[in-house]
Amino acid sequence: MSLFGSLYVGVSGLQMGQNALNTTAHNMSNMDTVGYTRQQVQQGTRIYNTISTSASAVSYQQVGLGVNYSQVKQVRDYFLDKTYRRESGRSAFYDVSLSAVEEIEDLLQELEGEAFADSIENLWSAVQELAKDPGNSVNQGVFVQRCNEFLTRGQAVYTGLREYQANLNYKIGQQVNTINAYGQRIAELNREIMKIEGGQIEKANDLKDERNQLIDELSAMGYIDCKTDADGNVLIMFEGKDFVKSGSANEIALYVDEATGFYTPYWKQLAETKIVNGVETIDITGAQLFNMNQTISTDRNTDIGALKSMMFARGDKSATFKDLEDADTYDREISQSIIMNIQAEFDRLMHDVTTGINKILKDAADAETAKNPGTTYMRDANGNPYTIFNTKTGETADDAFTVENLIINGEVKQAPSLLGFKKDDGKIDQETADALKELFMEETHTLNPNVKTTTNYINFYNNLVSQVATTGDVLSGISENQHITVDNTYAAREQILGVSSDEELSNMIMFQNAYNAASRYINVISELMEHIINTLGS
């Protein structure tokens, strides 16, 4: 090889060393950048010059032209990425579920500094005192006062549950907007990366880092499946449907229920627009993002994503005791929603206690009327039996006695002595007072159709709280284990894609030495050329 040709070898070494040093410096400067992937220089050989093709030689005589700077690639592991994203989504699912349970625990046990259980205990104590001396006006007043306290606090708890549902509904809307924004940005990055890498020389690694970080965050919101096409575009399926394509993203829209105001996410491109009575309506049948009747299972990967967890926790309505009457309906629509489940069970407690007390007072009035048709015992001026609890709508059917529709009887509240507990013959109505006591003691009640153990009203609420606490303990254990799994997977992934300062410093020294060696090589060639030229010139 000529001396001039040898310069190519030295120059290629300088270029390679400089580019490698730049890449190392880039890694070092982004060591703490979130989502950054370690970059690595790939080296290759330049073309060879053939100087002899003698048939007698073992091989052609060739001279190389130095090292070639091929590309800067990202160092990632597909399987660790996939595992991390799946486990991150599962962790987010159980974190949301646990957060919902903890919120419910606060609502049930703490109400302006006092536990709701206190109102039940106070009502039970008032019933016991009334049973000791039914004719005592003080006992009657305390009983009515405790009934009012029981109702007021019960409605506050149920209102708190509904407000938390509304809060989750708002978060669902916000997260759907975030998912759409991420999808659009990933599609934009696909286009930008394709423009840059179209020449097959430059690599858009920093844009790929941004894209990968968005995919990581997206994986916590729902179950995703990613693949890369031949052009380098990332294609994403979200909950089994196409979401991000090469240069565009399908939109997830929100259907608003007119009755509840609750959002239902659906795929806009799959929904049908219909005209009903001249009004344009959207039919989302088959276009819904989630199947809310599916069983939550790790084996089936149906327990992935914060959005799905919020949907299940919120439910699709505010439940009442009526939702517990049919076991099939309960299992299909109520049981998997922690809020709806508690709402229904709590409403059953409120409904059964209030209607039970009213029935005992009505039965007492009817029994006395049967003996003495002209009596006014426990009846108002219109001849109707006194009740402590009425409905806001004025309905008297049992189905109308839901916690939100209950009010206290204002007349009895103002004058508790109207109950009297003293019959026309002057005898104290001990039977009615004892019936009220028995109402709270009989163990004939269950929390829901799937619970077979019966209990009384005194322990009903405690069992309800214990059920929530047990669910919270289970979710807490699962959530903790998921965090450990995610942390371990993240650590394993960081060992591959993360930047190590020690390793990069070693690389920097190596590449600096390579650069210096190439520089010295060029100096030697330069000195030889100078010597030859000077010698020939003389």
Secondary structure by P-SEA (a helix, b strand, c coil): ccaaaaaaaaaaaaaaaaaaaaaaaaaaaaccccbbbbbbbbbbbcbbbbccccccccccccccccccccbbbbbbbaaaaaaaaaaaaaaaaaaaaaaaaaaaaaaacccccccaaaaaaaaaaaaaaaaaccccaaaaaaaaaaaaaaaaaaaaaaaaaaaaaaaaaaaaaaaaaaaaaaaaaaaaaaaaaaaaaccccccaaaaaaaaaaaaaaaaaacbbbbbbcccbbbbbbccccccccccbbbbbbbbbcccccbbbbbccccbbbbbcccbbbbbccccccccccccccccccccccaaaaaaaaaccccccccccccaaaaaccccccaaaaaaaaaaaaaaaaaaaaaaaaaaaaaaaaaacccccccccccccccccccccccccccccccccccccccccccccccccccccccccaaaaaaaaaaaaccccccccccccccccccaaaaaaaaaaaaaaaaaaaaaaaaaaaaaaaaaaaaaaccccaaaaaaaaaaaaaaaaaaaaaaaaaaaaaaaaaaaaac
